[in-house]
Amino acid sequence: MQDRPDQAEARRAREARLVALVLAGTMALWLGGQWLGGKLGLEARYAFLFDLMAIAGFVWALVVTYRIWRGRQG
């Protein structure tokens, strides 16, 4: 069953807002983690842990953004 055009557009808008929040939150947490790690003198492995978590957030946002883009094509 197809969504009505206005429902589909509203769903895409919600997904786009979620992507924006995830991107902003990921960046803020990543920068905060790097700063905090430097201030506390944490080992480099913790910096890599923050990096991997940030990469996961960015990859998720990229996949969802691609899905939104493909949904608008059809």
MMTF fields as JSON, N, C-alpha, C and O atoms, coordinates in Angstrom:
{
  "mmtfVersion": "1.0.0",
  "mmtfProducer": "UNKNOWN",
  "numBonds": 295,
  "numAtoms": 296,
  "numGroups": 74,
  "numChains": 1,
  "numModels": 1,
  "chainsPerModel": [1],
  "groupsPerChain": [74],
  "chainIdList": ["A"],
  "bondAtomList": [4, 2, 8, 6, 12, 10, 16, 14, 20, 18, 24, 22, 28, 26, 32, 30, 36, 34, 40, 38, 44, 42, 48, 46, 52, 50, 56, 54, 60, 58, 64, 62, 68, 66, 72, 70, 76, 74, 80, 78, 84, 82, 88, 86, 92, 90, 96, 94, 100, 98, 104, 102, 108, 106, 112, 110, 116, 114, 120, 118, 124, 122, 128, 126, 132, 130, 136, 134, 140, 138, 144, 142, 148, 146, 152, 150, 156, 154, 160, 158, 164, 162, 168, 166, 172, 170, 176, 174, 180, 178, 184, 182, 188, 186, 192, 190, 196, 194, 200, 198, 204, 202, 208, 206, 212, 210, 216, 214, 220, 218, 224, 222, 228, 226, 232, 230, 236, 234, 240, 238, 244, 242, 248, 246, 252, 250, 256, 254, 260, 258, 264, 262, 268, 266, 272, 270, 276, 274, 280, 278, 284, 282, 288, 286, 292, 290],
  "bondOrderList": [1, 1, 1, 1, 1, 1, 1, 1, 1, 1, 1, 1, 1, 1, 1, 1, 1, 1, 1, 1, 1, 1, 1, 1, 1, 1, 1, 1, 1, 1, 1, 1, 1, 1, 1, 1, 1, 1, 1, 1, 1, 1, 1, 1, 1, 1, 1, 1, 1, 1, 1, 1, 1, 1, 1, 1, 1, 1, 1, 1, 1, 1, 1, 1, 1, 1, 1, 1, 1, 1, 1, 1, 1],
  "groupList": [{"groupName": "MET", "atomNameList": ["N", "CA", "C", "O"], "elementList": ["N", "C", "C", "O"], "formalChargeList": [0, 0, 0, 0], "bondAtomList": [1, 0, 2, 1, 3, 2], "bondOrderList": [1, 1, 2], "singleLetterCode": "M", "chemCompType": "L-PEPTIDE LINKING"}, {"groupName": "GLN", "atomNameList": ["N", "CA", "C", "O"], "elementList": ["N", "C", "C", "O"], "formalChargeList": [0, 0, 0, 0], "bondAtomList": [1, 0, 2, 1, 3, 2], "bondOrderList": [1, 1, 2], "singleLetterCode": "Q", "chemCompType": "L-PEPTIDE LINKING"}, {"groupName": "ASP", "atomNameList": ["N", "CA", "C", "O"], "elementList": ["N", "C", "C", "O"], "formalChargeList": [0, 0, 0, 0], "bondAtomList": [1, 0, 2, 1, 3, 2], "bondOrderList": [1, 1, 2], "singleLetterCode": "D", "chemCompType": "L-PEPTIDE LINKING"}, {"groupName": "ARG", "atomNameList": ["N", "CA", "C", "O"], "elementList": ["N", "C", "C", "O"], "formalChargeList": [0, 0, 0, 0], "bondAtomList": [1, 0, 2, 1, 3, 2], "bondOrderList": [1, 1, 2], "singleLetterCode": "R", "chemCompType": "L-PEPTIDE LINKING"}, {"groupName": "PRO", "atomNameList": ["N", "CA", "C", "O"], "elementList": ["N", "C", "C", "O"], "formalChargeList": [0, 0, 0, 0], "bondAtomList": [1, 0, 2, 1, 3, 2], "bondOrderList": [1, 1, 2], "singleLetterCode": "P", "chemCompType": "L-PEPTIDE LINKING"}, {"groupName": "ALA", "atomNameList": ["N", "CA", "C", "O"], "elementList": ["N", "C", "C", "O"], "formalChargeList": [0, 0, 0, 0], "bondAtomList": [1, 0, 2, 1, 3, 2], "bondOrderList": [1, 1, 2], "singleLetterCode": "A", "chemCompType": "L-PEPTIDE LINKING"}, {"groupName": "GLU", "atomNameList": ["N", "CA", "C", "O"], "elementList": ["N", "C", "C", "O"], "formalChargeList": [0, 0, 0, 0], "bondAtomList": [1, 0, 2, 1, 3, 2], "bondOrderList": [1, 1, 2], "singleLetterCode": "E", "chemCompType": "L-PEPTIDE LINKING"}, {"groupName": "LEU", "atomNameList": ["N", "CA", "C", "O"], "elementList": ["N", "C", "C", "O"], "formalChargeList": [0, 0, 0, 0], "bondAtomList": [1, 0, 2, 1, 3, 2], "bondOrderList": [1, 1, 2], "singleLetterCode": "L", "chemCompType": "L-PEPTIDE LINKING"}, {"groupName": "VAL", "atomNameList": ["N", "CA", "C", "O"], "elementList": ["N", "C", "C", "O"], "formalChargeList": [0, 0, 0, 0], "bondAtomList": [1, 0, 2, 1, 3, 2], "bondOrderList": [1, 1, 2], "singleLetterCode": "V", "chemCompType": "L-PEPTIDE LINKING"}, {"groupName": "GLY", "atomNameList": ["N", "CA", "C", "O"], "elementList": ["N", "C", "C", "O"], "formalChargeList": [0, 0, 0, 0], "bondAtomList": [1, 0, 2, 1, 3, 2], "bondOrderList": [1, 1, 2], "singleLetterCode": "G", "chemCompType": "PEPTIDE LINKING"}, {"groupName": "THR", "atomNameList": ["N", "CA", "C", "O"], "elementList": ["N", "C", "C", "O"], "formalChargeList": [0, 0, 0, 0], "bondAtomList": [1, 0, 2, 1, 3, 2], "bondOrderList": [1, 1, 2], "singleLetterCode": "T", "chemCompType": "L-PEPTIDE LINKING"}, {"groupName": "TRP", "atomNameList": ["N", "CA", "C", "O"], "elementList": ["N", "C", "C", "O"], "formalChargeList": [0, 0, 0, 0], "bondAtomList": [1, 0, 2, 1, 3, 2], "bondOrderList": [1, 1, 2], "singleLetterCode": "W", "chemCompType": "L-PEPTIDE LINKING"}, {"groupName": "LYS", "atomNameList": ["N", "CA", "C", "O"], "elementList": ["N", "C", "C", "O"], "formalChargeList": [0, 0, 0, 0], "bondAtomList": [1, 0, 2, 1, 3, 2], "bondOrderList": [1, 1, 2], "singleLetterCode": "K", "chemCompType": "L-PEPTIDE LINKING"}, {"groupName": "TYR", "atomNameList": ["N", "CA", "C", "O"], "elementList": ["N", "C", "C", "O"], "formalChargeList": [0, 0, 0, 0], "bondAtomList": [1, 0, 2, 1, 3, 2], "bondOrderList": [1, 1, 2], "singleLetterCode": "Y", "chemCompType": "L-PEPTIDE LINKING"}, {"groupName": "PHE", "atomNameList": ["N", "CA", "C", "O"], "elementList": ["N", "C", "C", "O"], "formalChargeList": [0, 0, 0, 0], "bondAtomList": [1, 0, 2, 1, 3, 2], "bondOrderList": [1, 1, 2], "singleLetterCode": "F", "chemCompType": "L-PEPTIDE LINKING"}, {"groupName": "ILE", "atomNameList": ["N", "CA", "C", "O"], "elementList": ["N", "C", "C", "O"], "formalChargeList": [0, 0, 0, 0], "bondAtomList": [1, 0, 2, 1, 3, 2], "bondOrderList": [1, 1, 2], "singleLetterCode": "I", "chemCompType": "L-PEPTIDE LINKING"}],
  "groupTypeList": [0, 1, 2, 3, 4, 2, 1, 5, 6, 5, 3, 3, 5, 3, 6, 5, 3, 7, 8, 5, 7, 8, 7, 5, 9, 10, 0, 5, 7, 11, 7, 9, 9, 1, 11, 7, 9, 9, 12, 7, 9, 7, 6, 5, 3, 13, 5, 14, 7, 14, 2, 7, 0, 5, 15, 5, 9, 14, 8, 11, 5, 7, 8, 8, 10, 13, 3, 15, 11, 3, 9, 3, 1, 9],
  "groupIdList": [1, 2, 3, 4, 5, 6, 7, 8, 9, 10, 11, 12, 13, 14, 15, 16, 17, 18, 19, 20, 21, 22, 23, 24, 25, 26, 27, 28, 29, 30, 31, 32, 33, 34, 35, 36, 37, 38, 39, 40, 41, 42, 43, 44, 45, 46, 47, 48, 49, 50, 51, 52, 53, 54, 55, 56, 57, 58, 59, 60, 61, 62, 63, 64, 65, 66, 67, 68, 69, 70, 71, 72, 73, 74],
  "secStructList": [7, 7, 7, 7, 2, 2, 2, 2, 2, 2, 2, 2, 2, 2, 2, 2, 2, 2, 2, 2, 2, 2, 2, 2, 2, 2, 2, 2, 2, 2, 2, 2, 2, 2, 2, 2, 2, 2, 2, 2, 6, 7, 7, 2, 2, 2, 2, 2, 2, 2, 2, 2, 2, 2, 2, 2, 2, 2, 2, 2, 2, 2, 2, 2, 2, 2, 2, 2, 2, 2, 2, 2, 2, 7],
  "xCoordList": [0.833, 0.0, 0.879, 1.771, 0.632, 1.433, 0.98, -0.213, 1.963, 1.631, 1.125, 1.536, 0.24, -0.157, 1.06, 1.943, 1.134, 2.316, 2.639, 3.81, 1.63, 1.919, 2.405, 3.221, 1.924, 2.413, 3.85, 4.675, 4.138, 5.5, 6.477, 7.588, 6.06, 6.931, 7.138, 8.243, 6.097, 6.223, 7.167, 7.952, 7.091, 7.992, 9.435, 10.337, 9.644, 11.004, 11.518, 12.699, 10.655, 11.063, 11.458, 12.436, 10.693, 11.049, 12.398, 13.226, 12.613, 13.892, 15.036, 16.116, 14.804, 15.852, 16.179, 17.344, 15.157, 15.42, 16.205, 17.109, 15.858, 16.591, 18.052, 18.949, 18.288, 19.661, 20.423, 21.576, 19.78, 20.439, 20.791, 21.883, 19.878, 20.151, 21.274, 22.127, 21.273, 22.332, 23.683, 24.685, 23.719, 24.984, 25.506, 26.683, 24.625, 25.048, 25.46, 26.47, 24.683, 25.022, 26.299, 27.107, 26.486, 27.707, 28.933, 29.945, 28.828, 29.966, 30.268, 31.427, 29.209, 29.41, 30.016, 30.946, 29.492, 30.036, 31.464, 32.298, 31.742, 33.091, 34.091, 35.155, 33.739, 34.636, 34.786, 35.885, 33.667, 33.73, 34.576, 35.34, 34.447, 35.247, 36.729, 37.564, 37.051, 38.457, 39.024, 40.142, 38.249, 38.689, 38.848, 39.856, 37.837, 37.871, 39.022, 39.697, 39.241, 40.359, 41.694, 42.583, 41.833, 43.072, 43.247, 44.349, 42.149, 42.215, 42.504, 43.238, 41.925, 42.108, 43.343, 43.722, 43.972, 45.164, 44.865, 45.659, 43.701, 43.334, 44.234, 44.842, 44.297, 45.119, 44.545, 43.374, 45.406, 45.002, 43.888, 43.106, 43.805, 42.765, 41.379, 40.432, 41.236, 39.94, 39.613, 38.45, 40.618, 40.403, 39.928, 39.04, 40.519, 40.093, 38.668, 37.916, 38.294, 36.931, 35.94, 34.908, 36.251, 35.397, 35.355, 34.307, 36.497, 36.535, 35.637, 34.898, 35.696, 34.88, 33.394, 32.581, 33.036, 31.625, 31.149, 30.025, 32.011, 31.649, 31.507, 30.579, 32.404, 32.306, 30.995, 30.337, 30.615, 29.351, 28.166, 27.264, 28.161, 27.084, 27.048, 25.975, 28.214, 28.273, 27.857, 27.183, 28.255, 27.864, 26.354, 25.716, 25.775, 24.326, 23.627, 22.674, 24.101, 23.487, 23.623, 22.697, 24.741, 24.938, 23.964, 23.384, 23.785, 22.866, 21.437, 20.726, 21.007, 19.644, 19.458, 18.407, 20.455, 20.373, 20.254, 19.494, 20.995, 20.899, 19.496, 18.933, 18.925, 17.56, 16.564, 15.657, 16.72, 15.818, 15.943, 14.94, 17.166, 17.411, 16.79, 16.144, 16.995, 16.434, 14.901, 14.245, 14.344, 12.895, 12.289, 11.167, 13.021, 12.536, 12.663, 11.979, 13.537, 13.732, 12.549, 12.226, 11.904, 10.857, 9.518, 8.557],
  "yCoordList": [-1.178, 0.0, 1.242, 1.377, 2.133, 3.349, 4.411, 4.576, 5.135, 6.305, 7.404, 7.512, 8.213, 9.394, 10.294, 10.234, 11.13, 11.974, 12.852, 13.018, 13.412, 14.272, 13.475, 13.976, 12.247, 11.399, 10.959, 10.944, 10.607, 10.186, 11.339, 11.15, 12.525, 13.698, 14.022, 14.393, 13.887, 14.125, 13.11, 13.454, 11.855, 10.822, 11.13, 10.992, 11.55, 11.916, 13.112, 13.166, 14.061, 15.24, 14.827, 15.337, 13.902, 13.417, 12.708, 12.905, 11.883, 11.181, 12.163, 11.983, 13.198, 14.197, 14.955, 15.252, 15.269, 15.932, 15.021, 15.472, 13.735, 12.783, 12.697, 12.65, 12.675, 12.641, 13.886, 13.793, 15.04, 16.282, 16.232, 16.643, 15.734, 15.632, 14.641, 14.896, 13.518, 12.525, 13.091, 12.889, 13.79, 14.383, 15.411, 15.394, 16.302, 17.325, 16.702, 17.094, 15.734, 15.078, 14.28, 14.297, 13.58, 12.799, 13.698, 13.394, 14.805, 15.719, 16.322, 16.419, 16.729, 17.321, 16.306, 16.63, 15.084, 14.063, 13.689, 13.459, 13.629, 13.285, 14.369, 14.067, 15.621, 16.712, 16.772, 16.975, 16.593, 16.593, 15.45, 15.63, 14.287, 13.144, 13.359, 12.999, 13.941, 14.228, 15.251, 15.101, 16.278, 17.324, 16.754, 16.989, 15.997, 15.42, 14.428, 14.391, 13.625, 12.686, 13.391, 12.923, 14.519, 15.286, 15.912, 15.937, 16.416, 17.05, 16.037, 16.334, 14.838, 13.815, 12.964, 12.167, 13.121, 12.348, 10.872, 10.001, 10.604, 9.219, 8.621, 9.332, 7.309, 6.612, 6.808, 7.144, 6.588, 6.777, 5.813, 6.132, 4.658, 3.703, 4.269, 3.905, 5.154, 5.78, 6.802, 6.969, 7.476, 8.402, 7.622, 8.076, 6.449, 5.615, 5.106, 4.956, 4.84, 4.414, 5.522, 5.252, 6.769, 7.895, 8.033, 8.327, 7.821, 7.898, 6.839, 7.142, 5.612, 4.538, 4.788, 4.517, 5.3, 5.612, 6.724, 6.683, 7.721, 8.807, 8.288, 8.675, 7.432, 6.851, 6.088, 6.18, 5.338, 4.59, 5.548, 5.281, 6.642, 7.624, 8.263, 8.463, 8.584, 9.212, 8.242, 8.636, 6.985, 5.983, 5.779, 5.698, 5.696, 5.557, 6.733, 6.543, 7.949, 9.145, 9.12, 9.523, 8.661, 8.572, 7.577, 7.851, 6.429, 5.415, 5.942, 5.769, 6.572, 7.085, 8.228, 8.327, 9.079, 10.16, 9.594, 10.117, 8.537, 7.89, 7.323, 7.453, 6.688, 6.168, 7.289, 7.119, 8.425, 9.564, 10.03, 10.268, 10.156, 10.619, 9.663, 10.095, 8.342, 7.354, 7.367, 7.156, 7.609, 7.677, 8.839, 8.746, 9.912, 11.076, 10.871, 11.533, 9.954, 9.697, 8.943, 9.106, 8.119, 7.243, 7.793, 7.141],
  "zCoordList": [0.0, 0.0, 0.0, 0.837, -0.922, -1.066, -0.081, 0.175, 0.473, 1.28, 0.376, -0.779, 0.901, 0.141, 0.028, 0.884, -1.007, -1.197, 0.007, 0.349, 0.649, 1.785, 2.989, 3.763, 3.165, 4.251, 3.994, 4.907, 2.766, 2.426, 2.607, 3.102, 2.206, 2.364, 3.837, 4.235, 4.652, 6.094, 6.729, 7.613, 6.276, 6.797, 6.438, 7.264, 5.187, 4.771, 5.552, 5.896, 5.832, 6.607, 8.031, 8.577, 8.63, 9.972, 9.949, 10.838, 8.931, 8.814, 8.619, 9.182, 7.826, 7.586, 8.874, 9.138, 9.677, 10.96, 11.891, 12.595, 11.894, 12.72, 12.287, 13.128, 10.986, 10.481, 10.939, 11.362, 10.855, 11.278, 12.764, 13.157, 13.583, 15.019, 15.31, 16.16, 14.607, 14.812, 14.383, 15.07, 13.266, 12.815, 13.821, 14.18, 14.27, 15.227, 16.554, 17.14, 17.029, 18.286, 18.209, 19.137, 17.107, 16.923, 16.92, 17.551, 16.201, 16.142, 17.513, 17.914, 18.232, 19.559, 20.528, 21.266, 20.528, 21.422, 21.053, 21.928, 19.757, 19.324, 19.745, 20.285, 19.494, 19.895, 21.405, 21.922, 22.114, 23.581, 24.113, 25.061, 23.514, 23.936, 23.689, 24.519, 22.554, 22.259, 23.244, 23.737, 23.519, 24.453, 25.856, 26.521, 26.302, 27.644, 27.786, 28.815, 26.746, 26.782, 26.916, 27.626, 26.231, 26.349, 27.726, 28.273, 28.278, 29.601, 30.704, 31.646, 30.588, 31.615, 31.378, 32.237, 30.228, 29.908, 29.673, 30.027, 29.067, 28.791, 27.711, 26.911, 27.718, 26.727, 25.322, 25.147, 24.336, 22.939, 22.524, 21.629, 23.149, 22.777, 23.034, 22.337, 24.021, 24.273, 23.192, 22.826, 22.688, 21.571, 20.347, 19.626, 20.113, 18.988, 19.197, 18.234, 20.449, 20.733, 20.367, 19.752, 20.744, 20.347, 18.83, 18.255, 18.186, 16.721, 16.077, 15.141, 16.57, 16.002, 16.225, 15.341, 17.391, 17.642, 16.711, 16.211, 16.48, 15.57, 14.141, 13.43, 13.725, 12.379, 12.23, 11.193, 13.256, 13.198, 13.037, 12.244, 13.769, 13.646, 12.272, 11.703, 11.738, 10.416, 9.31, 8.359, 9.434, 8.432, 8.471, 7.422, 9.666, 9.79, 9.116, 8.36, 9.393, 8.799, 7.274, 6.57, 6.763, 5.321, 4.694, 3.643, 5.332, 4.808, 4.8, 3.81, 5.871, 5.939, 4.936, 4.302, 4.79, 3.806, 2.397, 1.582, 2.104, 0.796, 0.581, -0.506, 1.624, 1.527, 1.251, 0.438, 1.913, 1.685, 0.243, -0.431, -0.221, -1.585, -2.604, -3.558, -2.39, -3.313, -3.264, -4.284, -2.099, -1.979, -2.748, -3.246, -2.84, -3.593, -5.1, -5.881, -5.505, -6.939, -7.529, -8.705, -6.712, -7.235, -7.154, -7.566]
}
